[in-house]
Amino acid sequence: MKKMLVTGASGFIGSFYVDEALKRGWDVWAGIRRHSNRAFLTDPSIHLIDLNYGNGLQQQIEQHVAQYGKWECVIHCAGITKSPDEADFYNINYEYTKQLIDALRNSGNTPSIFIFMSSMAAYGPGDEKHYTPLRSDSTPQPNTAYGKSKLIAEQYLQSLPDFPYIILRPTGVYGPRERDYYVMAKMVQRGVDVALGFKPQLLNFIYIKDLVNVCFSAIESPLHNKDWFVADGDIYTSKAYTDIVKNVLHKKHVFRITFPLFVVHLISVFGALFCKVTGKPSLISPDKIRIMKQRNWTCDITPLERDLGFKASYNLQQGMEETIVWYKENGWL
């Protein structure tokens, strides 16, 4: 049986990768931390492993391979999207990624394919004048600590021509188990829609099941050393997104509040102070605001369609219907 390692396996995206790998007959090792929530990792066939980032990772991998054999595939989802300390983004999203790659290479256990979960944030703000989509040949200009950390991790991978990698840069990923869009859905259910800024905002989305299909299509293809933006191919305004959520929730009346960006910036400053005092990440931090105020979150998926024959199975309406049903069945809404 082929062996796979999924890091960040307890998270939203990672847990779906684990589920799909099991369905496809992989022997799955779920990389988690000791304190990780294991609510979505209940299958008894899953092997759990806490990787020793920063302390003996290569030795740990060598010992693991001696006992169980090497991983033919590694999906690297582990990382952070928010932190009270911006240095954490560099340490976890870049340094830990580099440590894992180096440990695999230096121990002679390079997998057949290494999938790196990056983000559109690695390329920074899109064109906000003509609203042209981001492309792989666009010049990356990340303006957040999160985006910068993802970009340098990408660049390290791309500096290793002998290491078989695929880089996926999804746009907004939504679906069951996801919490950020859940917060927005909960607000709409309560009759409130909060918008940021008065200038139009264009968005792409990708449903988690479509992202999973992209990942496993890449794994099963002969391609490597490629990078793709991932989205369902449709473009929405922020209001159109809210209208879809409202319709799925059967909410007739939702009060829309639009905050000027300078007001949101002031709120983010207080959020940063809260982080420093409490040591906990704030939902609204300066880094998060830079992402939320971006007006153009669209990307070109033509290379993905060409290379993998990708076509999304879900549009936003269909994906949100499944997502809201899951939220309700699991007591989130």
Buried (B, 14 or more C-beta within 10 A) or exposed (E): EBBBBBBBBBBBBBBBBBBBBBEEEBBBBBBBEEEBEEEBBEEEEBEBBEBBBEEEBBEBBBEBBEEEEBBBBBBBBBBBBBBBEBEBBBBBBBBBBEBBBBBBBEBEBBBEBBBBBBBBBBBBBBEBEEBEBBBBEBEBEBBBBBBBBBBBBBEBBEEBEEBBBBBBBBBBBBBBBBEBBBEBBBBBBEEEBBEBBEEEBBBBBBBBBBBBBBBBBBBEBEBEBBBBBBBBBBBBEBBEBBBBBBEBBEBEEBEEEEBEBEEBBEBBEEBBEBBEEEEEBBEBBBBBBBBBBBBBBBBBBBBBBEBBEBEBEBBBEBBBBBBBEBBEEEEBB
